[in-house]
Amino acid sequence: MCNKGSSSPARRSLVSSPLPGNSLEFDLDEVDATHRGCHRFVPRHPGELAIEISDPIYVEVEEDDLWCEGINLRTKHRGIFPTAYATDLSILDDGSFSQFSTRLFL
């Protein structure tokens, strides 16, 4: 059974940024996924984030070059990955996407 109110060190999952100059820490128990993995991404360079289909991802930064920086909440690793490998969950929350896709196939 999971006790969400517990703040003991054994129950908390903290992620610390490996990027130089960024010393932010996140309590992963308090972070919700903003994106979901829609394709498998295999890192080829240091600092890239491995993604499997349906992985919950918290995206911190979306850059103009179509890469994101974020945390894979399943693996608790932080890194960068191409934007095309994750779906923004806010698109699914507003309802307009589901209405559009229903009309598309009717």
C-alpha positions as a Python dict, from the first residue, in 0.01 Angstrom:
ca = {
    (1, 'M'): (0, 0, 0),
    (2, 'C'): (132, 344, -90),
    (3, 'N'): (130, 619, 172),
    (4, 'K'): (138, 949, -17),
    (5, 'G'): (175, 1152, 302),
    (6, 'S'): (502, 983, 393),
    (7, 'S'): (809, 1202, 364),
    (8, 'S'): (1062, 955, 495),
    (9, 'P'): (1382, 939, 288),
    (10, 'A'): (1311, 578, 191),
    (11, 'R'): (974, 669, 35),
    (12, 'R'): (1078, 984, -153),
    (13, 'S'): (1224, 979, -501),
    (14, 'L'): (1439, 1281, -578),
    (15, 'V'): (1593, 1353, -915),
    (16, 'S'): (1886, 1586, -931),
    (17, 'S'): (1989, 1739, -1262),
    (18, 'P'): (2313, 1607, -1413),
    (19, 'L'): (2333, 1915, -1634),
    (20, 'P'): (2601, 2171, -1537),
    (21, 'G'): (2471, 2481, -1363),
    (22, 'N'): (2130, 2329, -1288),
    (23, 'S'): (2096, 2209, -930),
    (24, 'L'): (1716, 2180, -911),
    (25, 'E'): (1571, 1879, -734),
    (26, 'F'): (1225, 1731, -793),
    (27, 'D'): (1018, 1520, -558),
    (28, 'L'): (887, 1270, -813),
    (29, 'D'): (591, 1187, -588),
    (30, 'E'): (463, 1542, -648),
    (31, 'V'): (525, 1563, -1025),
    (32, 'D'): (258, 1462, -1277),
    (33, 'A'): (334, 1350, -1630),
    (34, 'T'): (293, 1618, -1895),
    (35, 'H'): (367, 1383, -2184),
    (36, 'R'): (344, 1013, -2267),
    (37, 'G'): (595, 815, -2475),
    (38, 'C'): (444, 731, -2815),
    (39, 'H'): (755, 578, -2977),
    (40, 'R'): (1062, 400, -2845),
    (41, 'F'): (1367, 628, -2833),
    (42, 'V'): (1710, 470, -2786),
    (43, 'P'): (1973, 721, -2673),
    (44, 'R'): (2282, 750, -2892),
    (45, 'H'): (2466, 1022, -2700),
    (46, 'P'): (2528, 1103, -2332),
    (47, 'G'): (2250, 1313, -2185),
    (48, 'E'): (1975, 1166, -2401),
    (49, 'L'): (1670, 1010, -2233),
    (50, 'A'): (1553, 656, -2311),
    (51, 'I'): (1179, 636, -2379),
    (52, 'E'): (951, 334, -2418),
    (53, 'I'): (594, 343, -2548),
    (54, 'S'): (354, 473, -2277),
    (55, 'D'): (631, 598, -2044),
    (56, 'P'): (509, 889, -1829),
    (57, 'I'): (733, 1191, -1891),
    (58, 'Y'): (755, 1527, -1717),
    (59, 'V'): (878, 1781, -1974),
    (60, 'E'): (1065, 2077, -1826),
    (61, 'V'): (1164, 2256, -2148),
    (62, 'E'): (1051, 2234, -2512),
    (63, 'E'): (1311, 2393, -2739),
    (64, 'D'): (1263, 2548, -3085),
    (65, 'D'): (1487, 2279, -3237),
    (66, 'L'): (1217, 2016, -3159),
    (67, 'W'): (1403, 1860, -2865),
    (68, 'C'): (1273, 1846, -2508),
    (69, 'E'): (1441, 1823, -2170),
    (70, 'G'): (1255, 1615, -1916),
    (71, 'I'): (1232, 1331, -1668),
    (72, 'N'): (1111, 981, -1746),
    (73, 'L'): (894, 914, -1439),
    (74, 'R'): (916, 537, -1489),
    (75, 'T'): (1296, 517, -1490),
    (76, 'K'): (1356, 836, -1287),
    (77, 'H'): (1621, 951, -1537),
    (78, 'R'): (1654, 1302, -1680),
    (79, 'G'): (1772, 1393, -2028),
    (80, 'I'): (1686, 1527, -2370),
    (81, 'F'): (1483, 1362, -2644),
    (82, 'P'): (1316, 1450, -2976),
    (83, 'T'): (971, 1606, -2935),
    (84, 'A'): (818, 1356, -3182),
    (85, 'Y'): (873, 1068, -2937),
    (86, 'A'): (622, 1194, -2678),
    (87, 'T'): (259, 1308, -2689),
    (88, 'D'): (155, 1619, -2498),
    (89, 'L'): (-121, 1510, -2258),
    (90, 'S'): (-279, 1856, -2253),
    (91, 'I'): (-403, 1792, -2609),
    (92, 'L'): (-606, 1499, -2479),
    (93, 'D'): (-739, 1692, -2176),
    (94, 'D'): (-912, 1978, -2358),
    (95, 'G'): (-1156, 1752, -2546),
    (96, 'S'): (-1105, 1915, -2884),
    (97, 'F'): (-873, 1639, -3002),
    (98, 'S'): (-1125, 1361, -2933),
    (99, 'Q'): (-1406, 1554, -3106),
    (100, 'F'): (-1183, 1612, -3409),
    (101, 'S'): (-1071, 1250, -3435),
    (102, 'T'): (-1431, 1123, -3402),
    (103, 'R'): (-1545, 1347, -3687),
    (104, 'L'): (-1250, 1240, -3896),
    (105, 'F'): (-1356, 876, -3901),
    (106, 'L'): (-1736, 914, -3925),
}
